[in-house]
Amino acid sequence: MQTATVVQRKATRPRADALRNRERIIGAAREMFVEHGPDVPFDDIARRAGVGNATVYRNFPDRDSLVREVVCSVMNRTAQAAEEALAETGDAFEALERFVHVAADERISALCPMVCSTFDQNHPDLMAARERTEDLIGEVMDRARAAGQLRPDVGVGDVMVAVAQLSRPPAGLGCLSLDPFVHRHLQLFLDGLRAPARSALPGTAATMEDLRQT
């Protein structure tokens, strides 16, 4: 009687070209979601990424999975920018500035509304990216406040509202046409966050939980 030999296969890592294609798809999708919204055809995304349709579907079998990956990648990159600034300079306010400007460059204001309208907000990947970003910015703001750099009456929610509002073009204007003004206006906002405060703010500091409940 012969016994079957069990052959254990090692899990194969994705090839470098497959990883590059995946990143190209995510990058192209981010651009096209900003330009045209989340319903842009996959065929158009494939053409922008320079890959075949089958490659897009192999990586992202449905629209929800692609939108979620784009939003998560944007949040992770903005958080990484703050981490790198903090590691390079040790200056918490500079880390906050880096986060705000990178968030604008990543078009986070155009992408975040998709979270509410296209897929499960409680997906583990999205929650992990969101928690990482919120925790990091909260820590950066706490450190800046403790160092006397940040006015005491602002919260993480205040920063995220400002980023969303100041980097979103008014109705009827192209998203790209306002690029020269976005960082100028964001820096005006950031200067207004510095301590000592020049005025008292109405209401209370906004948290991310406040924003989710509105």
Secondary structure as the mmCIF struct_conf table of DSSP 4:
data_model
#
loop_
_struct_conf.conf_type_id
_struct_conf.id
_struct_conf.beg_label_comp_id
_struct_conf.beg_label_asym_id
_struct_conf.beg_label_seq_id
_struct_conf.end_label_comp_id
_struct_conf.end_label_asym_id
_struct_conf.end_label_seq_id
HELX_LH_PP_P HELX_LH_PP_P1 GLN A 2 VAL A 6
HELX_LH_PP_P HELX_LH_PP_P2 GLN A 8 ARG A 15
HELX_RH_AL_P HELX_RH_AL_P1 ALA A 16 HIS A 36
TURN_TY1_P TURN_TY1_P1 PRO A 38 ASP A 39
HELX_RH_AL_P HELX_RH_AL_P2 PHE A 42 ALA A 49
TURN_TY1_P TURN_TY1_P2 GLY A 50 GLY A 50
BEND BEND1 VAL A 51 VAL A 51
HELX_RH_AL_P HELX_RH_AL_P3 ASN A 53 ASN A 59
BEND BEND2 PRO A 61 ASP A 62
HELX_RH_AL_P HELX_RH_AL_P4 ARG A 63 THR A 89
HELX_RH_AL_P HELX_RH_AL_P5 ALA A 92 ASP A 105
TURN_TY1_P TURN_TY1_P3 GLU A 106 ARG A 107
HELX_RH_AL_P HELX_RH_AL_P6 ILE A 108 THR A 118
BEND BEND3 PHE A 119 PHE A 119
TURN_TY1_P TURN_TY1_P4 GLN A 121 ASN A 122
HELX_RH_AL_P HELX_RH_AL_P7 PRO A 124 ALA A 146
TURN_TY1_P TURN_TY1_P5 ALA A 147 GLY A 148
STRN STRN1 LEU A 150 LEU A 150
TURN_TY1_P TURN_TY1_P6 PRO A 152 ASP A 153
HELX_RH_AL_P HELX_RH_AL_P8 VAL A 156 LEU A 166
TURN_TY1_P TURN_TY1_P7 SER A 167 SER A 167
BEND BEND4 ARG A 168 ARG A 168
HELX_LH_PP_P HELX_LH_PP_P3 PRO A 169 PRO A 170
TURN_TY1_P TURN_TY1_P8 ALA A 171 GLY A 172
BEND BEND5 LEU A 173 LEU A 173
TURN_TY1_P TURN_TY1_P9 CYS A 175 CYS A 175
HELX_RH_3T_P HELX_RH_3T_P1 LEU A 176 LEU A 178
HELX_RH_AL_P HELX_RH_AL_P9 ASP A 179 LEU A 193
STRN STRN2 ARG A 194 ARG A 194
BEND BEND6 ALA A 195 PRO A 196
HELX_LH_PP_P HELX_LH_PP_P4 ALA A 197 ALA A 197
BEND BEND7 ARG A 198 SER A 199
HELX_LH_PP_P HELX_LH_PP_P5 ALA A 200 LEU A 201
BEND BEND8 PRO A 202 GLY A 203
HELX_LH_PP_P HELX_LH_PP_P6 ALA A 205 THR A 207
HELX_RH_AL_P HELX_RH_AL_P10 MET A 208 GLN A 213
#
